[in-house]
């Protein structure tokens, strides 16, 4: 059982961001956090969560570092009995708002993993992405988090933004590995509707080679490539839980929950959520849809596909791909050694 908690507040809106986030309405933070607690009580009962059953917690956004640790405390107190011993508890943060006092406060609550939205150490690129921090802010936040005692630290990088070159990206990767991190998420820029970049789609570079090159450069530094966009000598248990289709509770405006064959969607508007955090839409997922997700997610990561889920025809196609050295067979699992070909392989298996 996993738990995701959505914080929809941001101190600035990045030009590429399509997540449910707001750069105003900060006055609603205390009432929003109280609404999260109400939904948590409801979900713990709905999911029949037992003592020690929650394996991972992920606090995402938005920007969780825009909310003071004191407002998180009631949630952590309520969660405590349900957390598995040694549970992975991750919080996302932006370098400019992840001040030392905030990091100390979150660590004291039990957060043991920090995911920092760095995106680049190049100041010109940061400004063009409308990031609110500098490279110095990112370096400071990571070093402070390490000295405070965060067990695991990850940072995000973005590539294939206009002007990205091997030299620029090599400098970003080099700087990242000079810091005490054990994980990198490297995302290719995508242009989403309802974002600032939707009006200037040309800011995305069409350079497929860079994806392979970035992955190779990170792997050269000793990190394992364990999902199409994720690398580390520590692998996020929360992310892997998603890819294994484990049940998860989704708390907050714009979050998503999942249980067996259903998804749950709380309302996205902050005001409506605060008014009624139990106004949740339910979606039934068919067996075919679940199998499709299992195949796509498994092939994009080290999880692979358990052959027991596949039809005879799908198994035969997988065996053909093994013979063609496109898949690797390990006991009950078919695994993919080239995540960048995952979608094509998945479509062949499903054909």
Protein Blocks (a to p, Z undefined) as FASTA:
>chain_A
ZZddddfbdfbdcfkbcbdcdfehklmmmmmmmmmmmmmmmmmmmnopaehkambdcdde
djfklpcfklmmmmmmmmmmmpcghiacdddddfklmcfklmmmmmmnopabdcddfkpa
cfklmmmnopabdfklmmmmmmmmmmnopabdcddddehiehiafklmmmmmmmmmmpcc
fbdcdddddddehiaklmmmmlpccdfklmmmmmmmmmmnopacfbfkbccfbdcfklmm
mmnopacddedehiacdehjaccdddfblklmmmmmmlccdddddfklmmmmmmmmmmmp
mnopafklpcfklmmmmmmmmmnopaccehjbccdfblklmmmmmmmmmZZ
